[in-house]
Amino acid sequence: MYRVRTASPADLPAVIELVARLQREPAHHIAFHGETEAEVAEELAGLGPDWTELAVVVEDRNGRLRGVLSVEVEDEQRRAFLYGPYVDVPANHPAAGQLWQQTADTLLDAALHLPSVAGVTALDLFGHRRNRLLADFATRHDIPAASTTRLLTLTGADLRALLTDAADQDRVVPLPADPTVRAAVAHLHDTCFPNAPTSGPRLVSGASGHTVVVLLGSAGLLGYAAGYAQAGEHYVDVVGVDEPVRGLGAGRSLVRRLLVELVAAAGSRDRAAALVNLDNHASERMFTALGFTCRTELVSYHRAEAPLPT
């Protein structure tokens, strides 16, 4: 069994190497993390100025890092997003599966006792459909599968072509300071995505770090899109369109302008990405019409309103 402890700044290089290596394998892939060392480093930095307050690690008897679990806490919803557990078990270990699960359980128990997790009542996991270790871990800890999503991506010449397409760009604008518009965006967001990690008021306040664009008509808000730049991609997080204008191209216009704004704010990326629920055929058709293709399927696990250890 490995020894568990809180992370230290000196662990960071080993953590980045371990996570990036395991991320390349679907059987270990966690959707909250990127796939390269640069992406993982940026995401850990995004957890806060001292990521060690949000991470626990395990090491073997030789002091080698063998696992890590980081936690992102959404205080507003008392919700914790688990980045992991990642466990590096030797391939020739005679009880590899059992060691993985025991180590993962130890990491979770330690993470849930971190001071930063105090008051959390909900847990979220998000991993590759082929990550059966994570599925078994979630089942054992009563974190049921909530939904399956498709990761859609747009790369290369297709992405560059989309960014140069000026169609409808004058109709979609960055989120204005007008409080009426911001309130309308917050309301539409909470209506379309009632269980989203980021609430409507937080989205429009700028506190979440999203770039937001809106489509306005004579009667007010028709739709909005929000996303952010990551190390290797521009991520389209949410697209919400008022029901009367759905299916008329508003979503495509919003996505195009959002990506243009992300490039202007953060520079170009090699890829644009979005997650779409498996049963959300309208959204998948919208992204497919823009040139996005399915890269993989991911499973979300969510446990709501369950008291955690104190």
C-alpha positions in Angstrom: 0.0 0.0 0.0 1.2 3.5 -0.8 1.6 6.3 1.8 -0.8 9.2 1.4 0.0 12.8 2.3 -0.9 16.3 1.3 0.9 17.6 -1.8 3.9 20.0 -1.6 5.2 22.5 -4.2 8.1 20.1 -4.8 5.6 17.5 -6.1 4.4 19.6 -9.0 6.8 18.4 -11.8 6.2 14.7 -10.9 2.4 15.3 -10.7 2.4 16.9 -14.1 4.4 14.1 -15.6 2.2 11.4 -14.0 -1.1 13.0 -15.0 0.0 13.7 -18.6 1.2 10.1 -19.1 -1.9 8.5 -17.7 -4.2 11.0 -19.7 -2.9 9.5 -22.9 -4.6 6.2 -22.0 -8.4 6.0 -22.3 -8.5 3.5 -19.5 -7.1 6.3 -17.1 -8.4 9.4 -18.8 -10.1 12.1 -16.7 -12.1 14.7 -18.7 -11.3 17.7 -16.5 -7.6 17.5 -17.5 -5.7 18.1 -20.8 -3.5 15.6 -22.5 -0.1 17.3 -22.6 2.2 18.5 -19.8 1.6 22.1 -20.8 -2.2 21.7 -20.5 -2.0 19.9 -17.2 0.3 22.5 -15.8 -2.1 25.3 -16.8 -5.1 23.5 -15.3 -3.4 22.9 -12.0 -2.3 26.6 -11.9 -6.0 27.5 -12.5 -6.9 25.8 -9.2 -5.4 28.7 -7.4 -2.1 30.2 -6.3 -1.4 27.3 -4.1 -2.7 24.1 -5.7 -1.2 22.0 -2.8 -4.1 23.2 -0.6 -6.4 21.3 -3.0 -4.3 18.1 -3.7 -3.2 14.9 -2.0 -0.6 12.4 -3.3 0.6 8.9 -2.6 4.1 7.7 -2.8 5.8 4.3 -2.6 8.4 3.2 -0.1 11.1 4.6 -2.3 9.5 8.1 -2.2 8.3 7.8 -5.9 5.0 9.6 -6.6 2.4 6.9 -7.5 -0.9 8.8 -7.4 -2.6 12.2 -7.1 -6.1 13.6 -6.6 -6.8 17.3 -7.0 -10.1 19.0 -6.1 -11.7 22.1 -7.5 -14.3 23.5 -5.1 -17.3 25.6 -6.2 -18.2 27.4 -3.0 -21.5 28.8 -4.4 -22.9 25.4 -5.0 -20.9 23.6 -2.2 -19.7 21.3 -5.0 -16.3 19.6 -5.5 -15.0 18.5 -8.9 -12.4 15.7 -8.6 -9.4 15.8 -10.9 -8.6 12.1 -10.6 -8.0 9.8 -8.9 -4.8 9.0 -10.8 -3.0 5.9 -9.6 0.2 4.6 -11.3 0.2 0.9 -10.7 3.1 -1.2 -12.1 1.8 -3.2 -15.1 3.2 -6.5 -13.7 1.7 -6.1 -10.2 -0.1 -9.3 -9.3 -3.1 -7.4 -7.8 -3.1 -4.3 -10.0 -6.8 -3.7 -9.9 -7.1 -4.1 -6.2 -4.2 -1.9 -5.5 -5.6 0.8 -7.8 -9.0 0.8 -6.0 -7.4 0.8 -2.5 -5.1 3.7 -3.4 -8.0 5.6 -5.0 -10.1 5.2 -1.9 -7.3 6.4 0.3 -6.8 9.5 -1.9 -10.5 10.3 -1.8 -10.7 10.0 1.9 -7.6 12.3 2.4 -9.0 14.8 -0.2 -12.4 15.0 1.5 -10.6 15.9 4.8 -8.7 18.9 3.2 -9.7 22.2 4.9 -10.7 23.6 1.5 -13.3 20.9 1.0 -15.2 21.7 4.3 -18.9 22.4 3.7 -19.0 20.6 0.3 -22.1 18.4 -0.1 -21.8 17.3 -3.8 -19.2 15.5 -5.8 -18.5 15.3 -9.5 -16.3 13.0 -11.6 -15.9 13.1 -15.3 -13.9 10.5 -17.3 -13.5 8.6 -20.5 -16.2 6.0 -21.3 -13.4 3.3 -21.3 -12.2 4.3 -17.9 -13.8 1.3 -16.1 -11.6 1.9 -13.0 -13.3 5.3 -12.6 -16.7 3.8 -13.2 -16.2 1.1 -10.5 -14.8 3.7 -8.1 -17.8 6.0 -8.6 -20.2 3.1 -8.0 -18.5 2.1 -4.8 -18.7 5.6 -3.5 -22.4 6.1 -4.5 -21.6 8.6 -7.2 -24.1 7.6 -10.0 -23.5 8.2 -13.7 -25.4 11.3 -14.6 -24.9 11.7 -18.3 -22.8 10.7 -21.3 -21.4 13.4 -23.5 -19.5 13.6 -26.8 -16.3 15.7 -27.1 -16.5 17.5 -30.4 -13.5 19.2 -31.9 -12.5 21.4 -34.8 -8.9 21.7 -35.9 -6.6 22.8 -38.6 -7.9 24.4 -41.8 -11.5 23.9 -40.8 -10.9 25.9 -37.6 -9.1 28.7 -39.5 -11.9 28.9 -42.1 -14.5 29.2 -39.3 -12.5 32.1 -37.7 -12.4 34.0 -41.0 -16.1 33.5 -41.7 -17.6 36.9 -41.0 -21.2 35.8 -41.5 -23.6 37.4 -38.9 -20.6 38.8 -37.0 -22.3 42.2 -36.7 -25.3 40.7 -35.0 -23.3 39.1 -32.2 -21.4 41.3 -29.8 -19.3 40.9 -26.6 -21.4 41.0 -23.4 -22.2 44.7 -22.8 -22.1 46.4 -19.5 -25.9 47.0 -19.6 -27.3 45.4 -16.4 -30.6 44.5 -18.2 -28.7 42.5 -20.8 -26.6 40.8 -18.1 -29.6 39.9 -16.1 -31.2 38.4 -19.2 -28.1 36.3 -19.9 -28.0 35.1 -16.3 -31.7 34.1 -16.4 -31.3 32.3 -19.8 -28.2 30.5 -18.6 -29.9 29.2 -15.4 -33.0 28.2 -17.4 -31.0 26.3 -20.1 -28.4 24.8 -17.7 -29.9 24.7 -14.2 -27.2 22.3 -12.9 -24.2 24.0 -14.5 -21.1 24.4 -12.4 -21.2 28.1 -13.0 -24.4 30.0 -12.2 -25.8 32.7 -14.4 -24.9 35.6 -12.0 -21.4 34.4 -11.7 -21.0 33.9 -15.4 -22.0 37.5 -16.3 -20.0 39.0 -13.3 -16.7 37.8 -14.9 -15.7 35.9 -11.8 -15.7 32.6 -13.6 -13.2 33.8 -16.3 -15.5 33.1 -19.2 -15.6 35.2 -22.4 -19.3 35.9 -23.2 -20.9 37.0 -26.4 -24.6 37.8 -27.0 -27.1 37.9 -29.8 -29.5 40.8 -29.4 -32.7 41.5 -31.3 -35.3 44.3 -31.3 -37.1 42.6 -28.3 -33.9 42.0 -26.3 -31.7 39.0 -25.8 -31.9 36.1 -28.3 -29.0 34.0 -27.2 -25.5 33.9 -25.7 -22.4 31.7 -25.8 -19.5 31.5 -23.3 -16.2 29.8 -23.2 -12.5 30.2 -22.3 -9.0 29.6 -23.6 -7.0 26.6 -22.4 -3.4 25.6 -23.1 -4.2 23.6 -26.2 -7.6 24.7 -27.2 -10.4 27.2 -27.1 -13.3 25.6 -25.3 -17.0 26.4 -26.0 -18.6 25.9 -22.6 -22.2 26.8 -23.1 -24.5 28.1 -25.9 -28.0 29.2 -24.9 -30.7 30.3 -27.4 -34.2 31.6 -26.6 -36.7 29.0 -27.6 -38.5 31.0 -30.4 -35.3 31.4 -32.4 -33.8 27.9 -32.0 -33.0 26.1 -35.2 -32.5 29.3 -37.2 -28.7 29.6 -37.1 -28.4 31.7 -33.9 -26.2 29.1 -32.2 -23.8 28.9 -35.1 -23.4 32.7 -35.2 -22.8 32.8 -31.5 -20.1 30.0 -31.6 -18.3 31.7 -34.5 -18.1 35.1 -32.7 -17.2 33.5 -29.4 -14.2 31.8 -31.0 -13.1 35.0 -32.7 -13.3 36.8 -29.3 -11.3 34.1 -27.6 -8.5 34.3 -30.3 -8.5 38.1 -29.9 -8.2 37.8 -26.1 -5.8 34.9 -25.7 -4.2 34.2 -29.1 -4.7 31.3 -31.5 -5.0 27.7 -30.5 -4.7 24.5 -32.5 -8.1 23.2 -31.6 -11.6 24.3 -30.6 -13.7 21.9 -28.5 -17.2 21.5 -27.0 -19.0 18.9 -24.9 -22.5 17.9 -26.0 -24.9 15.5 -24.1 -25.5 12.3 -26.0 -29.2 13.0 -26.3 -28.8 16.7 -27.3 -29.2 16.1 -31.0 -29.9 19.8 -31.8 -26.6 20.9 -30.3 -24.7 18.2 -32.0 -26.2 19.1 -35.4 -25.2 22.8 -34.7 -21.6 21.9 -34.0 -21.5 19.4 -36.9 -22.7 22.1 -39.3 -19.8 24.3 -38.1 -17.3 21.4 -39.0 -16.8 19.9 -35.5 -16.4 16.1 -35.4 -16.8 13.6 -32.5 -13.5 12.8 -30.8 -14.6 10.6 -27.9 -17.4 9.9 -25.4 -17.1 10.9 -21.8 -19.2 9.9 -18.7 -20.2 12.4 -16.0 -20.8 11.1 -12.4 -22.6 13.3 -9.9 -23.6 12.8 -6.2 -25.8 15.6 -4.9 -26.6 16.7 -1.4 -24.6 13.9 0.3 -22.9 14.9 3.6 -19.1 14.3 3.4 -16.8 13.4 6.2 -15.9 16.0 8.8 
